[in-house]
Amino acid sequence: MKSRLATILCTAAAIMASTAIAHAQTVLKWAHVYETSEPFHTDSVWAAEEIAKRTDGRYKIEVYPASQLGKEADINQGLKLGTVDIIISGSSFAARDYKPIGVTYFPYIFRSPDHLIAYTKSDVFKRLAKGYEDKTGNHIAAVSYYGTRHTTSNKPIAKCADMQGLKIRVPDVPAYLAMPRACGANTTPIAFAEVYLALQNGTVEAQENPLTTIEAKKFFEVQKNIILTGHIVDHLNTVVSKQLWAKLSDEDKKIFGEVMQQAAERTTKTIAGKENSLVATFKEKGLNVAEVDKSDFEKTVMEKVKFEDFGYEKSDWEAIRAIQ
């Protein structure tokens, strides 16, 4: 009888303990628009699991990929509404709330992925990120490399002037439009999902994206030339909502920050490695992969595009360019 009573008491204690743990656990939503096969997702899942481990299960982070909680504009709005806690998103969206941070999308501001990463460790990044945080309350915990944007076309392009009159699909974002328009191209804002068909049927004859996207979306099947214009070294921010960041203890802020930085480093390494191998892959497929004189493109952009048109500060551009 005593043995049975002891068993009942132990079982009850275990149930109470597990219930207490469940009640103590905070469930968070981490949203992004990328596919489950991409490192932006796989490394987010890794980070969610790592944060759970390092906080002894006090936080359970559920990752929602592929626009499950909305498009990029929606999840940025979700940070304000409190419907999401963490997102991965580009600085072009952060710039909607704090324009100066969008200077990182100005064509040819970054020389390489390494230059981008050096910027994220600089005082100018800290100042711009603080400006965004002061304006929104949201905290940029990490920055990952997304890819360097290049041009694909059915006509050869060797210099900026060769883009004169070129029908090119470009996202309807001012900084993305800057280089093609400066070179005289006719830009067309076709929905991303329709780009392959538009290239195939000749609605447009060119587009621009990172090599990894050119491969994933099979644009190489309907284009003859890949021109390594390298006009934007693109990146994504891991952003924690104002509400969540305010609730975290200093110790938990340190854990979240360290893990998110490590996840971003993993992503950056994966993307950079894949890009390095893709040039050879495209050449093997019979495409003309052409280097260009980037200084020719940059010179034209600097002559024709005004910083004030974007709300950027030229001093920020100069400070970033000076980073070694």
Sequence and secondary structure as in RCSB ss.txt:
>XXXX:A:sequence
MKSRLATILCTAAAIMASTAIAHAQTVLKWAHVYETSEPFHTDSVWAAEEIAKRTDGRYKIEVYPASQLGKEADI
NQGLKLGTVDIIISGSSFAARDYKPIGVTYFPYIFRSPDHLIAYTKSDVFKRLAKGYEDKTGNHIAAVSYYGTRH
TTSNKPIAKCADMQGLKIRVPDVPAYLAMPRACGANTTPIAFAEVYLALQNGTVEAQENPLTTIEAKKFFEVQKN
IILTGHIVDHLNTVVSKQLWAKLSDEDKKIFGEVMQQAAERTTKTIAGKENSLVATFKEKGLNVAEVDKSDFEKT
VMEKVKFEDFGYEKSDWEAIRAIQ
>XXXX:A:secstr
 HHHHHHHHHHHHHHHHHHHHHHH EEEEEE SS TTSHHHHHHHHHHHHHHHHTTTSEEEEEE TTTT  HHHH
HHHHHHTS SEEEE HHHHTTT GGGGGGGSTTS SSHHHHHHHHTSHHHHHHHHHHHHHH  EEEEEEEEEEEE
EEESS   SGGGGTT EEE  S HHHHHHHHHTT EEE   GGGHHHHHHHTS SEEEEEHHHHHHTTGGGG SE
EEEEEEEEEEEEEEE HHHHHHS HHHHHHHHHHHHHHHHHHHHHHHHHHHHHHHHHHHTT EEEE  HHHHHHH
HHHH  GGGTT  HHHHHHHHT  
